[in-house]
Amino acid sequence: MAQKKGGGSTRNGRDSEAKRLGVKVFGGQQIPAGSIIVRQRGTRFHPGTNVGIGKDHTLFALIDGKVQFGFKGPLNKQVVSVVAAE
């Protein structure tokens, strides 16, 4: 005879795949046009000069150049810009 009752199956044991969000290129780095700079949910970082924003809030370079991070406005929003390489 069994010494224990049968253990029921658990309904846990699942998790979603990581989305690999975050800053992909850091300040001062050279990048080509079209490169992804930040992948994010919502606008933690806002697009500055020469930076575009995708429908999923991904920031990407519009020109070849150097990445710059900074703050802007009275609420000190984080802004990402690309400065043309000289």
C-alpha positions as CSV (number, residue, x, y, z in Angstrom):
1,M,0.0,0.0,0.0
2,A,1.1,3.5,-0.6
3,Q,2.4,5.3,2.4
4,K,1.4,8.8,1.0
5,K,-1.6,10.0,-1.0
6,G,-0.8,10.9,-4.6
7,G,0.6,14.4,-5.0
8,G,-1.4,16.5,-7.3
9,S,0.3,18.3,-10.2
10,T,1.3,21.9,-9.7
11,R,-0.1,24.7,-11.8
12,N,3.1,26.8,-11.5
13,G,6.3,26.4,-13.4
14,R,5.9,28.9,-16.3
15,D,7.6,32.2,-17.0
16,S,7.7,34.6,-19.9
17,E,10.8,35.0,-22.0
18,A,13.1,37.9,-21.1
19,K,12.6,40.9,-23.5
20,R,16.2,42.1,-23.6
21,L,15.3,45.7,-22.9
22,G,17.7,48.5,-22.0
23,V,20.5,50.7,-23.3
24,K,22.3,49.1,-26.2
25,V,24.8,51.8,-27.0
26,F,26.4,54.1,-24.4
27,G,27.3,57.8,-24.5
28,G,30.4,58.6,-26.6
29,Q,30.1,55.5,-28.8
30,Q,30.1,55.9,-32.6
31,I,27.1,54.3,-34.4
32,P,25.8,54.0,-37.9
33,A,22.3,55.3,-38.9
34,G,19.5,52.9,-38.1
35,S,21.3,51.4,-35.0
36,I,19.1,50.8,-32.0
37,I,20.2,52.9,-29.0
38,V,17.6,52.0,-26.4
39,R,14.9,49.3,-26.2
40,Q,12.3,50.3,-23.6
41,R,8.7,50.1,-22.4
42,G,7.3,53.6,-22.4
43,T,9.5,56.6,-22.8
44,R,12.1,56.4,-20.0
45,F,14.4,58.0,-22.5
46,H,13.2,60.6,-25.0
47,P,14.4,61.1,-28.5
48,G,16.7,64.2,-29.0
49,T,18.3,65.5,-32.2
50,N,18.9,62.9,-34.9
51,V,17.1,60.1,-33.0
52,G,13.9,58.5,-34.1
53,I,11.3,56.6,-32.0
54,G,9.6,53.4,-33.1
55,K,6.0,52.3,-32.3
56,D,7.3,50.2,-29.4
57,H,9.3,53.2,-28.1
58,T,12.6,51.9,-29.3
59,L,15.1,54.8,-29.9
60,F,17.3,54.6,-33.0
61,A,19.9,56.7,-34.8
62,L,18.8,58.7,-37.9
63,I,22.4,59.6,-38.9
64,D,25.9,58.3,-38.4
65,G,27.5,59.8,-35.3
66,K,28.3,59.8,-31.6
67,V,25.7,59.1,-29.0
68,Q,25.0,61.7,-26.3
69,F,22.8,61.3,-23.2
70,G,21.5,64.3,-21.3
71,F,18.6,65.9,-19.4
72,K,16.1,68.4,-20.7
73,G,13.3,70.6,-19.5
74,P,11.9,71.5,-16.1
75,L,11.2,67.8,-15.3
76,N,14.7,66.7,-16.2
77,K,13.7,64.1,-18.8
78,Q,16.4,61.9,-20.0
79,V,17.2,62.6,-23.7
80,V,19.3,60.7,-26.2
81,S,20.9,62.5,-29.1
82,V,23.2,61.6,-32.0
83,V,25.9,64.2,-32.9
84,A,27.3,64.0,-36.4
85,A,30.9,62.7,-36.5
86,E,33.4,65.4,-37.5
